Amino acid sequence: GLMDRFGIREVYAIHNQPGLPVGMFAVRPGPVLASGDSFIVRLQGHGGHAAKPHDTVDTTLMMSHVITALQSVVSRNMDPVQQGVLSVTSAETLTKAYNVIPDRAEIKGTIRTHSPEIRAQIPERLKAIAEAVAEGFGGTAEVEILPGVPVTINDATAAGYALEAAESVAGAGKCVVPPLTMGGEDFSFMLEERPGAMIGLGNGPSAALHHPEYNFNDEAIPFGISWFTEMVETRMPPGQA
C-alpha cells in the first residue's frame, strides 16, 4: 500500500555503472534489465555398485543428458529475436564415493529474459524436458521454480524525463543509451506499480559490479544527487498538489 498511502505517481532510481565515465548518465526506454528466476531439478534414480550399472538407474548419466537437453529451451523453443538465458550453474550427485552410483542428483540454475511472456514460457519447457529425459532413463524429475525479480521496464515518457534531467545536470550529449543486459533488479517491482525509470550513473574505469575489486567512485556522488534534485524540481514543482 506504499504507493497509494503516499500518493506516489512516478518512481525513479539510479544504478551505478562501471565503465561509463564519471559525469555521464545512461538511460533507455522499455526493457533495461532482465527478469531473474532460479530453478532446481531433483532427479531420482536407483543407486547401486558402480561395477553393476545394469542394476541401477544412473542419475549421473541422467543428469548429464538433462543438462544437455536444457540447452534447447532457448535455442529451439524461444523466438530468436527475443533475449533469454537458461544457465545451469550447479550439478551435484549426492555421493562422495568412487564406486557408488548415486540414486539422487540435483541441478540448479538461473532463467533470465527481457520478455514477461518468455519468462512464463521457459519454466514450462524446462519442466517438460527434465521430466521426459528422466523418464527415458527410468527415473523421475521434480522441478522447482524459485521466482525472483520481474523484467525492469522503463516507461518511455518517464525515461524522457530522466534524460532531460541528466542533460540538465551533465550537459547535452552526456546521457547515452546503455546496452541491454541480463542482470536483474528489484526496482522492477516498483515499475510494475507505477510509471518510472532507472538511470545509470557513471563510475569511471572500475571493476564490474559484484566483482571483489569493485570500488564505488565517490566523485560520482554530486552528479547523482544533482540528478535526483533536478527530478524533484521538475516532476514535483512547488505548489503541485
Summary of the structure (lengths in Angstrom):
residues: 241
radius of gyration: 23.5
end to end distance: 19.8
largest distance: 81.6
contacts: 750
relative contact order: 0.26
helix: 36%
strand: 29%
